[in-house]
Amino acid sequence: MSSRAMKKLLRDSNGPSPLKDLDRNSTSHSKNRRIAGSPDHDLDQSQVDGSESEEEDLTPKRPPARNLFALLDGNDNDEDSEEDKEPEEEAAPVQSSTSPAKKKSKKKKKSKNSAANANPFDALNDADDNNAHSEEPAASAVAQGATASAASKSKNKKKKKGKAVEKSMEDMTVEEFEKSLQQMNAQLGSLQTGDEAQQRLTQRIPTKQLLSIDSRFLDADAEMKRMFGARVVNSEIRDRRYAKVAKKALLAQPRNTWPVRKASGLSMELVDSSVKDQVDSGESISLFNIVHSEAYQRTQLKFLTAVASYDPNNLVALLRESPFHIDSLLQLSEVSKHNGDHALAGEFIEQALFAFEKSFHSLFNISSGTVRIDYNRVTCRSFFLALHRHIQFLGRRGCWRTALEFNKLLLSLDPWKDELGALLSIDFYALKAQEYVYLQRLYESFKELYGLDKLPNFAYSIALVQFHLESQQQGKKQSNETDNKHEKSSKLLQRAILLFPTAVPMLADQGSFSVDAEISGEAAFYPTKDLPKALDLYIHLFVSRNFALWKEPEASRNDGIFNSIWSLLWGGFSVIEWLKGNIRQCVQSRFQNANDPDVQEAKALLEAATAASHTTS
């Protein structure tokens, strides 16, 4: 530390600096000693004064206050100073021979005094006089500058438009593709009929776009803010005690209560970067694998021993040694969920996802939709389980859009096998998030590959999606015609009822509404023989998850206000009324028609499911 900084520190902390007084006393004492100890003892007073002036020059001086009004005339003063140089140079030989150093010092002092004592209003007057002489050139310069700036702005706009056009359709998400089509239709006008527009909607989209993830919708707290407002959600966010990090994580945000993450033993390696996709042969994907270190493998053996002991305290002790051991976090999450502490259970899952994200490969981009992990590898299976359970906790919080994005991520990691059944739940989250167009495109693209039209959840959900889309179109048109408004959605729903009739009474039972009058007298709703186990399991999964989507209140005929609201929202039909009307249509005319193509398809589906159950058993 320098002496000046030390003095300042002492002065600020202890008041007046004692070192400064000591320096003054020492300088005055030495000065008197020099004067008294000289041989002639008669030192000239001028020399003493000179030494004092030198000492005074060494002390820092406060700069004079600047006159801000003098800055207004800065340019004019520069021009005047340049013009004044010539007469000064011409008058230089005529002047008497004096020392040039003194003249320069006098000129500097004079200029400083004039700048300090200048009248600001005189500077304004001088500026006005100068501007009066150069008014026409300034006006032309301003006009040229305006035209140049306008031209540069137009060039920048053209560049931005060119950059926007350069974005290829393959790199666009489904939402961006739909938005661009809407903008084109708004500018050029819709030149297609209704059937052609429907065919355009049902065109197959590349798998890369269907499975790509929008990272903006991976934040559950942001979705809660959009639904309830930031003021309500911020209190909950403060309770979570998120840690401040330099880079925001995508899957889960770290918390202050978590231990510091050291080497967890997890890593990821690139197996192959040019594999042909089995779902879409025209695309290439990248295959990755999660690797465990030797220390992590030893921790895994300790985990198996702790699980075999049937004591959760052993898992807690193991987690203290290895805070980011994935299987311990997943197991303690299940223990907490069984104890009723869903918040702690969800926190354990988030901690596991955070550990996985920190071990990602640099080329593992979850937003691209072209990265794959094999579920059959033991080291990769925990990541699938963590994502699957995180989706369930997001559904409990009501974050449907976030749950849909995580469900898409789960499906994109292994879409060919889909071991955890992401396709059995993606329709539910898409309907809750009101992503009707996305679900329709997913159905049309994967229908032939996965046989989605043979699954009960997609058979009913696609009919409900079409119903909502038709209702939105009718709401925009604001037409009073009620005939054949839901013709296509009704055909899809009747096909679903004919294929899976046992789902109807189960939906009514779970949704607390009655369909006894509509299904009475039809034996297909209550079959005498048990359904094949796989088919019965699919139906039970669909009903237990999606019954709330069909549980919309029935409009009473006496409630005119309620009927008017439903007529505005859904074009005069509620979901339950629409369902009951199609049940009556199937019972009256379609179940007894053996030549009906949907009835024949239902019979063939039942026979195939029965044969498959016999072969597996």
Protein Blocks (a to p, Z undefined) as FASTA:
>chain_A
ZZklmmmmmmmmnopafklmmmmmmmmmmmmmmmmmpmklpacfklmmmmmmmmmmmpcc
ddddddfklmmmmmmmmmmmmmmmmmmmmmmmmpccddfklmmmmmmmmmmmmmmmpcfk
lmmmmmmmmmmmmmmmmmmmmmmmmmmmmmmmmmmmmmmmmmmmmpcfklpcfklmmmmm
mmmmmmnopabdfklmmmmmmpccdfklmmpccfklmpfklmmmmmnopklmmmmmmmno
pacdfbdcfkbccdfkbccdddehiacddfbfcbccfklmmbccddddddddfklmmmmm
mmmmmmmnopaklmmmmmmmmmmbfklmmmmmmmmmmnopaklmmmmmmmmmmmmmmmpc
fklcfknopaccdfklmklmmmmmmmmmmmmmmmmnopaklmmmmmmmmmmmmmmnomno
pmlmmmmmmmmnopaklmmmmmmmmmmmnommlpfklmmmmmmmmmmmmmmmmmmnopab
fghklmmmmmmmmmmmmmmmmlmmmmmmmnopafklmmgoiaklmcfbdcdfklmmmmmm
mmmmmmmmmmcccddfklmmlmmmmmmmnoopafklmmmmmmmmmmmmmmmmmklmklmm
mmmmmmmmmmmmmmmZZ
